[in-house]
C-alpha cells in the first residue's frame, strides 16, 4: 500500500489511504496499516 494524501495542517498530520476494498477487510488490518504509516512518518518529523 501507499499513502494517497498527506496533509499537514495546524501542526497535525492527516493521512488518507483510499482503499475501495476496505469494507471487505478486517478493521484491525486497516487500522494496523494506518498505524505503520504514522510510525514511519514520525521518524521524518
C-alpha positions, 0 to 999 in steps of 0.5 A: 500500500501507499499513502494517497494524501498527506496533509499537514495542517495546524501542526497535525498530520492527516493521512488518507489511504483510499482503499475501495476494498476496505469494507471487505477487510478486517478493521484491525488490518486497516487500522494496523496499516494506518498505524505503520504509516504514522510510525514511519512518518514520525521518524521524518518529523 
